[in-house]
């Protein structure tokens, strides 16, 4: 019988494999910790400087606290400001039952900062997934190339500017959307289609419109499955393509209204028509005018440049980019300026798709062209992305001044401590999250709410007021109608209602017959 002869080089490679895997694990842990530390630091920096608002951290804090007490997710901040009836559940605002998974964290520490930490952990959980994605995409490359590609992909993902921006504005459902989208895409590359469907279901429970993202990925799987002769991929793709929109419509048309939501409340497409049917007809009968909406304001093309420019257009080389189209269309067709802005959390929903598209494109270019231009192009995308991240938050983490609150911000934190536990209070938006744990707090807005205490600024305009004069007028109105000045410092005042028999003109508390209102839209 012939003996199996193993060459010395093969023995050396086999012996080196465990060491290489150990190094990969160490790198993955280090990059995961780096991501967690960076995004957590950005969030805590905003907390330390009193710049995170009741919209939206306070809202989610009140919601998760409700889950932690085995109740529906209710938020007085949301209810009062948008005039929803008492007891309104946030499941009637956005369908995000996945947030209930955070409830046990509040049994450990009942504090809004727990959500900041949870979001950082969920973002960081994407790092190991990104390493696996790079491994799938560069499977035919030499091990050293795979390792470099994985390290750079994890670095760009973990320090990505969309994650930093999302962390800087508090907490949102995007905390779950990011790792779930990554996992869905990774399981698709691994051809584990049952797991793909599970991830899609969880995405549909994260936010009602993410069924559209799942449907777009279904189209991608259909195309790839037909190309590769992969019938399970085609079947899975068809399932997602059909059921994704069904899940979105079910949440929007049935589940949200069943939880007290108002049909059409978030319809922000008046330029296309008053409802979905009219908009669809507009696309069929006058597509040029319909698509012209996407460029009717300079911020819309700037948004596209902002998303693709720092990545040197590499996402355009992958079919995975189609997954971003539904969410991006929601923004550029919208007439709500907040949706076009790059300063909110919306970019983070797209970040997993953009990142995976970049990795797939880079891998394909590497397999076809191994020269310096390809390496320079991909390394240039890495450098540009990280540079944007430094500008968007990383750089400020190293500046002591960026961790120091201004006098008015410091005064807000001091005023919070003067509000008695258990009181009802109207608070400055940025003070509200610091009061959700021990008071019944709503944000001070255009309508007086007859609260026992009012904490408000008088020197700097704060959301949702349109001018500082409006804030000062509110203070004067309250002082003339039953409130007394309890404390004042650096443009921040704390008022206490001492004469409950004197009605405040214009005061209103939402009742069972309240009609919800939308946030006024202000074009820049």
HELIX and SHEET records of a PDB file:
HELIX    1   1 UNK A    8  UNK A   48  1                                  41    
HELIX    2   2 UNK A   54  UNK A   58  3                                   5    
HELIX    3   3 UNK A   59  UNK A   68  1                                  10    
HELIX    4   4 UNK A   76  UNK A   81  1                                   6    
HELIX    5   5 UNK A   90  UNK A   92  5                                   3    
HELIX    6   6 UNK A   97  UNK A  102  5                                   6    
HELIX    7   7 UNK A  103  UNK A  108  1                                   6    
HELIX    8   8 UNK A  113  UNK A  124  1                                  12    
HELIX    9   9 UNK A  126  UNK A  137  1                                  12    
HELIX   10  10 UNK A  143  UNK A  158  1                                  16    
HELIX   11  11 UNK A  161  UNK A  168  1                                   8    
HELIX   12  12 UNK A  174  UNK A  189  1                                  16    
HELIX   13  13 UNK A  193  UNK A  204  1                                  12    
HELIX   14  14 UNK A  210  UNK A  228  1                                  19    
HELIX   15  15 UNK A  231  UNK A  250  1                                  20    
HELIX   16  16 UNK A  251  UNK A  255  3                                   5    
HELIX   17  17 UNK A  256  UNK A  258  1                                   3    
HELIX   18  18 UNK A  276  UNK A  285  1                                  10    
HELIX   19  19 UNK A  287  UNK A  292  1                                   6    
HELIX   20  20 UNK A  293  UNK A  295  5                                   3    
HELIX   21  21 UNK A  298  UNK A  309  1                                  12    
HELIX   22  22 UNK A  314  UNK A  317  5                                   4    
HELIX   23  23 UNK A  319  UNK A  321  5                                   3    
HELIX   24  24 UNK A  322  UNK A  332  1                                  11    
HELIX   25  25 UNK A  337  UNK A  339  5                                   3    
HELIX   26  26 UNK A  346  UNK A  368  1                                  23    
HELIX   27  27 UNK A  372  UNK A  389  1                                  18    
HELIX   28  28 UNK A  390  UNK A  394  3                                   5    
HELIX   29  29 UNK A  395  UNK A  398  5                                   4    
HELIX   30  30 UNK A  400  UNK A  403  5                                   4    
HELIX   31  31 UNK A  407  UNK A  418  1                                  12    
HELIX   32  32 UNK A  429  UNK A  432  1                                   4    
HELIX   33  33 UNK A  468  UNK A  479  1                                  12    
SHEET    1   A 5 UNK A 440  UNK A 443  0                                        
SHEET    2   A 5 UNK A 424  UNK A 427  1                                        
SHEET    3   A 5 UNK A 453  UNK A 457  1                                        
SHEET    4   A 5 UNK A 492  UNK A 497 -1                                        
SHEET    5   A 5 UNK A 483  UNK A 489 -1                                        
END                                                                             
